[in-house]
């Protein structure tokens, strides 16, 4: 069943930018509009909910994309003088409180069960320059917002299918696959914080979770028309989609018991699975890439 974003919002990744150019921060401190546009691909093909994709994962599995969404926060741009500058996000159905939801699925095909009809492919805000040569952002929701009541939160933090419970918080990234011939019908990637302690699942923790599991991504933009792409095939390049660790949830749900299923996914995001932290600032991540026009 398709769900509407009127009650909650939806994801696809690549990054096109507005205004890479020739100067750094405005000396007058004026605000400039900044838009980062994301696009999702599966290898060289656009990501959608109806196309069967081959050659996925360690064994070259065939699968259909069944969901593709993620939260982005702490967006910054690098001015041409090398200084990193924050982007203050505007508020809308897709972004609020410095958090934006990117939604690449449209609720059709294999995405009909969990998806929404609406999509969102950009993050918009203001900064002290609109001339920059790199962007960086966190894949995730800050701790202070991560344990809200999803049912009463303002958009986009009320998005269906992107929340576990008050204790665990939000699914920072959700990429689900329907795998042909797999031992589980769906091989799901639900990335979020784990080791969150509170008196009950319906209680928010007072202290940060043991494993934040939140990747910090930095992408160079060598050309004003460059795009940052989330390549969903790279996310699962070393994972075995036709198998699943015995006694564990289908795919990778970020739980400590899922080292065999989750370690390849975490590595593709530049993180170590054993502690959920970036390795060398997540510099070795391979999931987010740049497409530069010919």
Secondary structure, DSSP 8 states (H G I E B T S, - for coil): --B-TTTS-------EES---S--S-TT---EEEEEEEEEEETTEE--SS-EEEEETTTTEEEEEEEEEEEEEEEEEEETTS-EEE-EE--SSSEETTEEEEE---S-GGGTTT-BS--B-EEEEEES-S-EEEEEEEES--HHHHTS-TTTS-TTTT-TTSEEETTTEE-SEEEEEEETT-SSSEEEEEE--B----SSTTS--SS--SB---EEEEEE--STT-EEEEEHHHHTTTS-TT---TTS-SEE---GGGHHHHHHHHHHTTEETTTTEESTTTTT--SEEEE---
